[in-house]
Structure formats: structure tokens, C-alpha cells
Amino acid sequence: MKNSRIKLSKFIGTLAIVLALVATTNLNAQGPPGGETDTQDVPLDGGLIALVIGAAAYGVKKLRDKRQ
């Protein structure tokens, strides 16, 4: 039972990291109202990926501390 929990925990952690990297690579800020397309979109990928990975690592640490 304990071994399966560890495997599930590792799988969920790995899945969260992969999804964080995949889902945040092509995000752009919303454009101006009125449909003006002459401005450039603002990418939100660099710092957002680091924030999501840091939050996931913090969550895993808290879960491990709670078990002990």
C-alpha cells in the first residue's frame, strides 16, 4: 500500500511538472479592446513557468512534511 502511494505521488508530481511546462509555453496577454491588431502580444511564459514549478515543489515539500 505504501509503495503504491509513493509511485502515485511520483507520477502526479512528474505529470504536474510536464503539464506546467507544456501549458505555459505559448500564453499571451489579452490584446487591446476594439480588435486593433497592430500591437504586439506580451508573452507570459518565462517567469510564469518558474512560478508554477516553484509552487509545485513547495506543495510537494508540504505534503512530505505532513506525512512525517
Z-matrix of the N, CA and C atoms (Angstrom, degrees):
N
C 1 1.454
C 2 1.528 1 110.54
N 3 1.332 2 116.21 1 -45.20
C 4 1.458 3 119.83 2 -178.49
C 5 1.530 4 111.08 3 -67.04
N 6 1.347 5 115.74 4 -37.91
C 7 1.458 6 120.24 5 179.72
C 8 1.529 7 111.29 6 -64.69
N 9 1.324 8 117.03 7 -38.69
C 10 1.462 9 119.75 8 179.53
C 11 1.530 10 110.83 9 -69.23
N 12 1.319 11 117.48 10 -33.12
C 13 1.466 12 120.54 11 176.62
C 14 1.520 13 111.00 12 -65.81
N 15 1.317 14 116.55 13 -39.94
C 16 1.463 15 120.96 14 179.28
C 17 1.527 16 109.91 15 -65.32
N 18 1.338 17 116.38 16 -43.19
C 19 1.461 18 119.71 17 178.72
C 20 1.524 19 110.90 18 -63.68
N 21 1.332 20 116.42 19 -42.22
C 22 1.461 21 120.30 20 178.81
C 23 1.523 22 110.81 21 -64.39
N 24 1.317 23 116.63 22 -40.67
C 25 1.460 24 121.20 23 178.64
C 26 1.527 25 111.03 24 -62.59
N 27 1.317 26 117.79 25 -43.78
C 28 1.462 27 121.40 26 178.70
C 29 1.523 28 110.92 27 -65.75
N 30 1.329 29 116.39 28 -39.55
C 31 1.462 30 120.22 29 179.02
C 32 1.524 31 111.15 30 -64.39
N 33 1.311 32 117.25 31 -44.93
C 34 1.464 33 120.92 32 -179.73
C 35 1.525 34 110.48 33 -65.50
N 36 1.316 35 117.24 34 -40.26
C 37 1.465 36 120.52 35 177.73
C 38 1.513 37 112.12 36 -63.13
N 39 1.319 38 116.37 37 -44.78
C 40 1.456 39 120.82 38 178.58
C 41 1.527 40 110.85 39 -64.12
N 42 1.320 41 116.05 40 -42.87
C 43 1.460 42 120.83 41 178.89
C 44 1.528 43 110.92 42 -62.55
N 45 1.320 44 117.38 43 -40.38
C 46 1.459 45 120.75 44 179.29
C 47 1.523 46 111.30 45 -63.95
N 48 1.307 47 117.31 46 -41.39
C 49 1.461 48 120.77 47 179.52
C 50 1.526 49 110.99 48 -66.67
N 51 1.321 50 116.57 49 -43.61
C 52 1.464 51 119.97 50 179.45
C 53 1.528 52 110.39 51 -63.67
N 54 1.311 53 117.19 52 -44.97
C 55 1.460 54 120.28 53 178.97
C 56 1.529 55 111.53 54 -64.21
N 57 1.318 56 117.42 55 -36.83
C 58 1.460 57 120.48 56 178.27
C 59 1.523 58 111.03 57 -63.70
N 60 1.313 59 116.73 58 -39.72
C 61 1.465 60 119.94 59 179.77
C 62 1.526 61 111.99 60 -72.71
N 63 1.319 62 116.68 61 -37.89
C 64 1.461 63 120.28 62 -177.07
C 65 1.523 64 111.46 63 -77.05
N 66 1.324 65 117.24 64 -42.04
C 67 1.458 66 120.66 65 -172.59
C 68 1.525 67 113.26 66 -75.87
N 69 1.305 68 119.01 67 -19.18
C 70 1.457 69 120.13 68 -174.71
C 71 1.524 70 113.64 69 -107.98
N 72 1.315 71 118.67 70 10.68
C 73 1.458 72 118.71 71 -175.52
C 74 1.526 73 113.74 72 -80.34
N 75 1.328 74 119.15 73 -29.39
C 76 1.458 75 120.73 74 -175.18
C 77 1.519 76 113.33 75 -121.55
N 78 1.294 77 118.62 76 35.15
C 79 1.454 78 121.04 77 178.86
C 80 1.525 79 109.75 78 -84.60
N 81 1.314 80 116.32 79 139.24
C 82 1.460 81 121.79 80 176.32
C 83 1.514 82 109.24 81 -130.01
N 84 1.316 83 116.20 82 151.00
C 85 1.458 84 120.47 83 177.59
C 86 1.526 85 109.19 84 -70.17
N 87 1.312 86 115.47 85 158.96
C 88 1.464 87 121.14 86 -179.70
C 89 1.528 88 109.94 87 -68.00
N 90 1.314 89 116.29 88 140.51
C 91 1.448 90 121.94 89 -179.63
C 92 1.520 91 111.46 90 -75.01
N 93 1.323 92 117.52 91 174.95
C 94 1.463 93 121.20 92 -179.42
C 95 1.531 94 110.94 93 -69.28
N 96 1.330 95 117.35 94 154.07
C 97 1.466 96 119.45 95 178.53
C 98 1.533 97 111.12 96 -68.94
N 99 1.316 98 115.84 97 154.27
C 100 1.456 99 119.74 98 178.51
C 101 1.513 100 113.69 99 95.16
N 102 1.296 101 118.49 100 -2.14
C 103 1.455 102 121.37 101 175.87
C 104 1.513 103 114.90 102 77.24
N 105 1.302 104 119.53 103 19.02
C 106 1.458 105 121.18 104 177.23
C 107 1.524 106 108.64 105 -69.80
N 108 1.296 107 116.87 106 123.36
C 109 1.461 108 120.25 107 -175.52
C 110 1.521 109 113.10 108 -111.32
N 111 1.302 110 118.72 109 10.71
C 112 1.460 111 120.33 110 -178.57
C 113 1.523 112 113.23 111 -82.03
N 114 1.327 113 117.93 112 -5.79
C 115 1.462 114 120.94 113 177.93
C 116 1.519 115 109.62 114 -96.66
N 117 1.298 116 116.19 115 158.81
C 118 1.462 117 121.62 116 179.82
C 119 1.525 118 109.73 117 -89.57
N 120 1.344 119 116.26 118 147.70
C 121 1.463 120 120.64 119 175.05
C 122 1.520 121 109.36 120 -74.59
N 123 1.318 122 115.41 121 154.46
C 124 1.456 123 121.34 122 179.10
C 125 1.528 124 108.53 123 -101.12
N 126 1.342 125 118.68 124 117.83
C 127 1.467 126 119.85 125 179.90
C 128 1.530 127 110.95 126 -73.94
N 129 1.307 128 116.18 127 141.25
C 130 1.461 129 121.71 128 -179.79
C 131 1.523 130 111.35 129 -117.72
N 132 1.317 131 119.27 130 28.83
C 133 1.448 132 119.45 131 -169.72
C 134 1.529 133 115.28 132 -92.86
N 135 1.282 134 120.35 133 -35.50
C 136 1.461 135 121.43 134 -172.26
C 137 1.507 136 115.25 135 -62.94
N 138 1.317 137 117.47 136 -62.48
C 139 1.455 138 121.07 137 -177.73
C 140 1.512 139 112.97 138 -74.37
N 141 1.321 140 116.79 139 -27.26
C 142 1.459 141 120.60 140 -179.25
C 143 1.523 142 111.28 141 -67.01
N 144 1.315 143 117.82 142 -38.13
C 145 1.464 144 121.17 143 177.97
C 146 1.523 145 109.55 144 -63.55
N 147 1.311 146 117.68 145 -45.15
C 148 1.461 147 121.09 146 179.52
C 149 1.523 148 110.79 147 -63.16
N 150 1.314 149 117.17 148 -38.88
C 151 1.457 150 121.04 149 178.58
C 152 1.526 151 111.70 150 -64.90
N 153 1.313 152 117.70 151 -43.61
C 154 1.471 153 121.57 152 -179.87
C 155 1.522 154 110.56 153 -66.70
N 156 1.319 155 117.77 154 -42.59
C 157 1.467 156 120.46 155 179.30
C 158 1.526 157 110.25 156 -65.71
N 159 1.322 158 117.24 157 -40.61
C 160 1.464 159 120.23 158 177.49
C 161 1.517 160 111.95 159 -64.04
N 162 1.324 161 117.17 160 -40.19
C 163 1.465 162 120.87 161 178.37
C 164 1.533 163 110.85 162 -66.00
N 165 1.326 164 116.99 163 -39.56
C 166 1.463 165 120.13 164 178.33
C 167 1.527 166 110.67 165 -65.73
N 168 1.318 167 117.43 166 -42.09
C 169 1.465 168 120.72 167 179.09
C 170 1.524 169 110.85 168 -64.92
N 171 1.318 170 116.85 169 -40.04
C 172 1.464 171 120.83 170 177.83
C 173 1.531 172 110.54 171 -64.41
N 174 1.319 173 117.30 172 -41.19
C 175 1.460 174 121.02 173 178.02
C 176 1.512 175 112.08 174 -63.62
N 177 1.330 176 117.39 175 -41.28
C 178 1.464 177 121.12 176 178.09
C 179 1.526 178 110.03 177 -64.33
N 180 1.327 179 117.27 178 -41.03
C 181 1.461 180 120.75 179 178.79
C 182 1.520 181 110.84 180 -62.44
N 183 1.333 182 116.98 181 -43.69
C 184 1.461 183 120.74 182 179.86
C 185 1.525 184 110.72 183 -63.83
N 186 1.324 185 117.67 184 -39.73
C 187 1.464 186 120.58 185 178.50
C 188 1.525 187 111.40 186 -65.03
N 189 1.319 188 116.16 187 -41.10
C 190 1.474 189 119.36 188 179.12
C 191 1.527 190 110.93 189 -66.96
N 192 1.329 191 117.39 190 -40.01
C 193 1.477 192 120.67 191 177.57
C 194 1.516 193 111.64 192 -64.59
N 195 1.309 194 116.69 193 -35.34
C 196 1.471 195 121.38 194 -179.05
C 197 1.530 196 111.07 195 -68.06
N 198 1.325 197 117.23 196 -34.02
C 199 1.471 198 121.83 197 179.82
C 200 1.519 199 111.63 198 -68.32
N 201 1.331 200 117.19 199 -31.48
C 202 1.474 201 119.95 200 -174.91
C 203 1.486 202 112.24 201 -86.01
